[in-house]
Amino acid sequence: MSDQAQVIEKVLNVPCPSCGGGLIYSAEVLRITCEYCGYGEDINEANDEVEEAALQKAIEESEKLVPEEEGQKVMDCGNCGAKFMVGTKDVAVDCAFCGSRKINIEAFEHKYIQPVGIIPFRVPNEDGQILFEKWIKRGWFHPRKLKRLAKMEALHGIYLPFWTYDAQTESNWQGEAGHHYYANQRVMVNGRMQNQRVQKVRWTRRSGHLSHFFDDILVVASEHVQQDLMEKIFPFKLDDVVNYDPRYILGWEAEVYDINVKDGYNIGERIMDQKLHHLVRAEIGGDEQRNVFLQTQKFNQTFKHIMLPIWICSYKYQNKIYQFAINGQTGKVNGKKPISWYKIGFLIFLFVAIIVLIIYLKESGTVNIQFDGRRRFSF
């Protein structure tokens, strides 16, 4: 056994108290189980340690955090830079984010905020694979070769790091509400003046105050998955978050965050501002709005660091990487697929050919098409 393999086994393997085999967390039975003798044990599902922490204090103290104890290890991708812990001695040799095999072991030499909560996997491997196969085969505008990936590529069950942010907001706003109405107006149609019913807008200026509390704005703390991809598999049932227990990652992977708590809040703040903008537009009312302005102050910001279960697959097609993700708690799926420009080109060609044929037949007198509320075809 190589020195590297010995380190992995020593750090990541938890022996079964019954037979000495390796323990894993099973999403099928929601327990810690032994792959060899069937031993099982429940995990305490208490959530009394899942508490909010003051954001500003954490930012100020983040530089003072003590590094983890010697012996803690992470896997480091030499290709894309992802760092993730692996909770089993059977370590996947390819990166979940870019598919690279350039995986090394790296000691924890960083100052990390430890997670306070975790949502265990509820979607087992078999169900995740079925969802992936259905998704990747769906859609006519995608390359046929893509369907083969359903059997070629492996899903990774990985706990991704997330920040949650709370904040009380107070906003003064102003804007104009546009109300639609209709009036007759003289307009030129085919060289002749005619009365025509047209839509107009009556604008009313409005202002006011909005008080809103944001609870658990979720921000993925990884640079290797996009926030918008994660948002499309939301929501997570955050009431099911339990105290963080490292035994939940036995048999799974868990990425170490690389977006710190301060930078994560900057992302969360942008999400809050977007939501506030939509709320203010609703307050202004009308059929449309313009000249919307709001000035917001945020108070009592707090955060949590939690781990959430994701099935993720990164596959390469024509030298471009695409990602697919499944919510490991609810089974909601989303991802990106390449487009077959050959199929789109064929459809455009077919559409243009039909239009040209109709014009040719009409000009030759073979077919006469009129639209006057009814369709009439004459040959």
Buried (B, 14 or more C-beta within 10 A) or exposed (E): EEEEEEBBBEBBBBEBEEEEBBBBBBBEEBBBBBBEEEBBEEBEEEBEEBEBBEBEEBBEEBEEEEEBEEEBBBBBBEBBEBBBBBBBBEBBEBBBBBBBEEBEBBBBEBBBBEBBBBBBBBBBBEBBBEBBBEBBBEEEEBBEEBBEBBEEBBBBBBBBBBBBBBBBBEBBBBBBBBEEEEEEEEEEEEEEEEEEEEEEBEBEEBEEEBEBEBEBBBBBBBBBBBBEBBBBBEEBEBEBBBBBBBBBBBBBBBBBBBBBBBBBBEBBBEBBBEBBBEBBBEBBEBEEBEEBEBEBEBEEBBBBBBBBBBBBBBBEBEEEBBBBBBBBBBBBBBBEBBEBEEBEEEEEEEEEEEEEEEEEBEEEEEBEEEEEEEEEEEE
